[in-house]
Every structure is written in structure tokens, then in C-alpha cells.
Amino acid sequence: MNYWDTSLLVKLYAKERDSLIVEKKVKEINEAILLINLHDLEFFNALNLKKWRNEISDEDLALIRTRFKEHENRGVYYRPAIDWSQVYQIAISLSNSHTGNTGTRSLDVLHVAAAISLNSTIFFTNDKRQQKLAELSGLQTVILR
């Protein structure tokens, strides 16, 4: 099972540097993308920030929300059950063991912990600190840049 960091999902809907690389990899793998509430929070918050920064319009935001929902309804995404208590326990352990050496932010630690909790094997990201934490945690990583 693959785990995609939210920053990569944003690139699928809002054109950013490396969007084409991410789109190509998603098509190459051709499997439903794991989605949890943490992705929802970060994804829609990132889009709202883009609107606030005038990087996208209200119309763009509405279109992206519609496309995202359509993709979810078509099975592009799937939502596994997740034990958030376990995720936080793993995250605290990872933070205590590695943040002092990797500089990872708490949300990045939560993503890695979620991937571990869900028995993911490959962790996709474009964040080098998050990649390092995932590797130290035993996950295979792919950095998309």
C-alpha cells in the first residue's frame, strides 16, 4: 500500500512546480490513493491558502472541490479505517527519536506515523526532511521532484 503526502495531492489539482511529475507517477502506479482526514485538512487548507494569496480564484477553488469529490466518488481515492490513538502514539515516539535530528514538523510526523499504522510500504513525498523520517522509520520512500 502506498502513502502519498498531501503536498503531492495538491499538485494534482493546482498547477505547481513538479505537478507533471506527480501526475505521471500516479498514472504509472494506477491504483487508488489512500486518503485520511489528515489529507483532507491539509489539502483543503492548502487550497484556501492559495485563494487567500490570490494564486487561485473562487471559481478555481470551486472547480477543484468538485473535481476532487468526483474523483473520490469514482474510486480514485479510498479511505481505510485508521486508529488515531495508535497514530499519535507512533508520532510521539517518532518525534522523540528523530525530530531533533531531522527537523520534521508535527504534521509531517503524523503522516509518517499514519503510513506506519496503515502498514504502508512506499511513502511518496517531495519533502526531504519527511523523506528522511520515513526512511528512519523503515518505510521505502520515493521523492518526487
Secondary structure, DSSP 8 states (H G I E B T S, - for coil): -EEE-HHHHHHHHS--TTHHHHHHHHHHH-S-EE--HHHHHHHHHHHHHHHHTTSS-HHHHHHHHHHHHHHHHTTSEE-----HHHHHHHHHHHIIIIIHHH---HHHHHHHHHHHHTT-SEEEES-HHHHHHHHHTT-EEEE--
